[in-house]
Amino acid sequence: MAQSEWLYGIHALEAVVEREPERLIELFVLKGRDDERLVNIVNQARRFGVAVQFCQRRTLDDKVNGEQHQGVVARAKPGRQYDENDLDALLNNTEQPLLLVLDGVTDPHNLGACLRTADAAGVHAIVVPKDKSAKLTATARKVACGAAEVIPLIAVTNLSRTLKSLQQAGVWIVGTAGEAQQTLYDCKLTGPMALVMGAEGKGMRRLTREHCDELVKLPMAGSVSSLNVSVATGICLYEIVRQRQH
């Protein structure tokens, strides 16, 4: 495992400073930038003995390969890794688990956006396959706006086997597929549930689809054949939220 990783973006760094300050090794801040949120990050980091350096924009750009860093970059110890054991513990301690399963989502921007939406919708964990899936990179963390530090991202070795064990634990598996007979709004989406979203373009893999209890689709009226996976995830999760509140 890497000894350290780069983090950037105000939301992401606020979340780390607030929840896991012990991870921070060094903080690099844009010289001359003094807005309140940035000053707060600097002050909190200094309280925990983190070295702070003020740099020119070019220096920050070079550290993150030109990504949008919002004037703050940090070198940090790697975040916690979650696995199948964490999923078992979560199921044992959660009365009405709501899980999001991303099958083959490889774009870190989409992963970050899904994390952010999942946090807002009250998802307990996101499950992804270890292979052929976006990792929790600095880009994903920045797009997630702090949600990456809150929601466990559980990487599993065998997604089909995990879905089977979820079913045995009483979790209803709802998959999204364009060719499904019923729409999202035709289904009862309450109780312990896992929502499965497939990769853009390809959708869910065959084995993943076979382990779903139910398949649903979003009604599409326009000429575009599919939505961005993070947008579709938001629509589905908030229909689940709506039904759970009634």
C-alpha positions as CSV (number, residue, x, y, z in Angstrom):
1,M,0.0,0.0,0.0
2,A,1.2,3.5,-0.8
3,Q,2.8,5.4,2.2
4,S,0.9,8.6,1.3
5,E,-1.6,10.1,-1.1
6,W,-2.5,13.5,-2.4
7,L,-5.8,15.2,-1.4
8,Y,-7.1,18.5,-2.7
9,G,-10.2,20.7,-2.8
10,I,-11.8,22.6,0.1
11,H,-14.6,20.2,0.9
12,A,-12.4,17.1,0.9
13,L,-9.8,18.8,3.1
14,E,-12.4,20.2,5.5
15,A,-13.8,16.6,5.9
16,V,-10.3,15.2,6.6
17,V,-9.4,17.9,9.1
18,E,-12.7,17.4,10.9
19,R,-12.8,13.6,10.9
20,E,-9.3,12.3,10.4
21,P,-6.7,15.0,11.1
22,E,-4.2,12.4,12.1
23,R,-3.9,11.4,8.4
24,L,-2.5,14.8,7.4
25,I,1.3,14.9,6.8
26,E,1.8,18.3,5.0
27,L,-0.5,21.0,3.8
28,F,0.2,23.3,0.8
29,V,-1.8,26.4,0.4
30,L,-2.0,29.1,-2.3
31,K,0.0,32.2,-1.3
32,G,-2.2,35.2,-0.8
33,R,-5.5,33.3,-0.5
34,D,-7.2,34.0,2.8
35,D,-10.9,33.2,2.5
36,E,-12.5,31.9,5.8
37,R,-12.8,28.2,4.9
38,L,-9.2,28.0,3.8
39,V,-8.0,29.8,6.9
40,N,-10.0,27.4,9.1
41,I,-8.3,24.4,7.4
42,V,-4.9,25.9,8.0
43,N,-5.6,26.7,11.6
44,Q,-7.1,23.2,12.3
45,A,-4.1,21.5,10.6
46,R,-1.6,23.6,12.6
47,R,-3.4,22.6,15.8
48,F,-2.6,19.0,15.0
49,G,1.0,19.9,14.3
50,V,0.8,19.6,10.5
51,A,3.5,21.5,8.6
52,V,1.9,24.2,6.4
53,Q,3.6,25.7,3.3
54,F,2.3,28.7,1.3
55,C,3.1,28.2,-2.4
56,Q,2.6,29.7,-5.9
57,R,-0.2,28.4,-8.0
58,R,2.2,26.6,-10.3
59,T,3.6,24.5,-7.5
60,L,0.1,23.4,-6.4
61,D,-0.8,22.7,-10.1
62,D,2.3,20.5,-10.5
63,K,1.5,18.5,-7.3
64,V,-2.0,17.5,-8.7
65,N,-1.2,17.3,-12.4
66,G,-3.2,20.5,-13.2
67,E,-6.5,19.3,-11.5
68,Q,-8.7,22.0,-9.9
69,H,-7.4,22.1,-6.3
70,Q,-9.2,25.3,-5.1
71,G,-5.9,26.6,-3.5
72,V,-5.3,23.7,-1.1
73,V,-3.4,20.5,-1.5
74,A,-2.3,18.0,1.2
75,R,-0.1,14.9,1.5
76,A,-1.8,12.4,3.7
77,K,-1.6,8.9,5.0
78,P,-3.9,6.6,3.0
79,G,-7.5,6.4,4.2
80,R,-9.1,3.3,5.7
81,Q,-9.8,0.4,3.3
82,Y,-13.1,-1.5,3.7
83,D,-13.9,-5.1,2.8
84,E,-16.5,-7.8,3.1
85,N,-16.0,-8.0,6.9
86,D,-17.1,-4.4,7.2
87,L,-20.2,-5.2,5.1
88,D,-21.1,-8.0,7.5
89,A,-20.7,-5.8,10.5
90,L,-22.8,-3.1,8.9
91,L,-25.7,-5.5,8.1
92,N,-25.6,-6.8,11.7
93,N,-25.9,-3.3,13.2
94,T,-28.3,-1.6,10.8
95,E,-32.0,-2.2,10.9
96,Q,-33.0,-1.0,7.5
97,P,-29.8,-1.0,5.4
98,L,-29.7,1.0,2.2
99,L,-26.7,0.1,0.0
100,L,-25.6,1.4,-3.4
101,V,-23.8,-1.2,-5.6
102,L,-21.8,0.2,-8.5
103,D,-21.0,-2.5,-11.1
104,G,-18.1,-1.4,-13.3
105,V,-18.2,2.4,-12.8
106,T,-14.6,3.3,-13.8
107,D,-14.7,7.1,-14.0
108,P,-13.5,8.7,-10.7
109,H,-15.7,11.8,-11.3
110,N,-18.8,9.5,-11.5
111,L,-17.7,7.6,-8.4
112,G,-17.2,10.9,-6.5
113,A,-20.6,12.2,-7.7
114,C,-22.3,9.0,-6.6
115,L,-20.6,9.2,-3.2
116,R,-21.9,12.7,-2.7
117,T,-25.5,11.8,-3.7
118,A,-25.4,8.6,-1.6
119,D,-24.4,10.6,1.5
120,A,-27.3,13.1,0.9
121,A,-29.8,10.2,0.5
122,G,-28.7,8.4,3.6
123,V,-27.0,5.4,2.0
124,H,-25.1,3.3,4.6
125,A,-22.3,2.1,2.3
126,I,-21.3,1.8,-1.4
127,V,-20.2,-1.6,-2.7
128,V,-17.9,-2.0,-5.7
129,P,-15.9,-4.9,-7.2
130,K,-12.2,-4.7,-6.5
131,D,-11.4,-5.1,-10.2
132,K,-12.7,-2.9,-13.1
133,S,-13.9,-0.2,-10.8
134,A,-12.9,3.4,-10.1
135,K,-10.7,3.8,-7.0
136,L,-11.0,6.4,-4.3
137,T,-8.5,8.8,-5.9
138,A,-7.9,12.4,-5.0
139,T,-10.2,13.3,-8.0
140,A,-13.0,11.1,-6.6
141,R,-12.6,12.6,-3.1
142,K,-12.7,16.1,-4.4
143,V,-15.9,15.5,-6.5
144,A,-17.5,13.8,-3.4
145,C,-17.2,17.0,-1.5
146,G,-16.4,15.3,1.8
147,A,-18.7,12.3,1.4
148,A,-15.7,10.0,0.8
149,E,-14.7,10.5,4.4
150,V,-18.2,9.6,5.7
151,I,-19.5,6.7,3.6
152,P,-17.7,3.4,3.6
153,L,-16.6,2.4,0.0
154,I,-16.5,-1.4,0.3
155,A,-14.5,-3.2,-2.3
156,V,-15.4,-6.9,-2.6
157,T,-13.5,-9.7,-4.4
158,N,-16.6,-11.3,-6.0
159,L,-19.6,-9.1,-6.5
160,S,-22.0,-12.0,-7.4
161,R,-21.1,-13.8,-4.2
162,T,-21.6,-10.6,-2.2
163,L,-25.1,-10.1,-3.7
164,K,-26.0,-13.6,-2.9
165,S,-25.0,-13.2,0.8
166,L,-26.9,-9.9,0.9
167,Q,-30.0,-11.8,-0.3
168,Q,-29.5,-14.4,2.4
169,A,-29.3,-11.5,5.0
170,G,-32.7,-10.3,3.8
171,V,-31.6,-7.5,1.6
172,W,-33.8,-7.0,-1.6
173,I,-31.6,-6.4,-4.7
174,V,-33.0,-3.9,-7.2
175,G,-31.0,-3.6,-10.5
176,T,-31.4,-0.9,-13.1
177,A,-31.6,-2.0,-16.8
178,G,-32.9,-0.3,-19.9
179,E,-34.8,-3.4,-21.0
180,A,-36.6,-3.9,-17.7
181,Q,-40.4,-4.3,-18.0
182,Q,-41.3,-2.0,-15.1
183,T,-40.2,1.5,-14.2
184,L,-38.7,2.7,-11.0
185,Y,-42.0,4.3,-10.0
186,D,-43.9,0.9,-10.4
187,C,-41.9,-0.7,-7.6
188,K,-42.1,-1.0,-3.8
189,L,-38.7,0.3,-2.7
190,T,-38.9,0.0,1.1
191,G,-37.2,-2.3,3.6
192,P,-33.5,-3.5,3.5
193,M,-32.4,-2.8,0.0
194,A,-29.4,-2.7,-2.4
195,L,-29.7,-0.5,-5.5
196,V,-27.4,-1.8,-8.3
197,M,-26.2,0.6,-11.0
198,G,-24.3,-0.6,-14.0
199,A,-21.5,1.0,-16.0
200,E,-22.4,3.7,-18.5
201,G,-23.1,2.2,-21.9
202,K,-22.6,-1.5,-20.9
203,G,-25.0,-1.6,-17.9
204,M,-24.7,-4.4,-15.4
205,R,-22.7,-7.5,-16.1
206,R,-24.7,-10.6,-16.8
207,L,-23.9,-12.3,-13.5
208,T,-24.7,-9.2,-11.6
209,R,-28.1,-9.0,-13.4
210,E,-28.9,-12.6,-12.6
211,H,-28.4,-12.0,-8.9
212,C,-31.0,-9.1,-8.8
213,D,-34.4,-9.8,-7.3
214,E,-36.0,-7.1,-9.5
215,L,-35.1,-5.0,-12.5
216,V,-36.3,-1.5,-13.0
217,K,-35.8,1.3,-15.6
218,L,-36.1,5.0,-15.7
219,P,-38.8,6.3,-18.1
220,M,-37.0,8.1,-20.9
221,A,-39.0,10.5,-23.0
222,G,-36.3,12.3,-25.1
223,S,-33.9,11.2,-27.8
224,V,-31.0,10.5,-25.4
225,S,-30.8,6.8,-24.7
226,S,-29.3,6.9,-21.2
227,L,-28.4,9.2,-18.4
228,N,-25.0,9.8,-16.7
229,V,-24.7,7.1,-14.0
230,S,-24.4,9.6,-11.2
231,V,-27.6,11.4,-12.3
232,A,-29.5,8.1,-12.7
233,T,-28.3,7.1,-9.2
234,G,-29.6,10.3,-7.7
235,I,-33.0,9.8,-9.3
236,C,-33.3,6.2,-8.1
237,L,-32.0,6.9,-4.5
238,Y,-34.4,9.8,-4.0
239,E,-37.4,7.7,-5.1
240,I,-36.3,5.2,-2.4
241,V,-36.0,8.1,0.1
242,R,-39.5,9.3,-0.9
243,Q,-41.0,5.8,-0.4
244,R,-39.3,5.3,2.9
245,Q,-40.7,8.5,4.3
246,H,-44.3,7.5,3.6
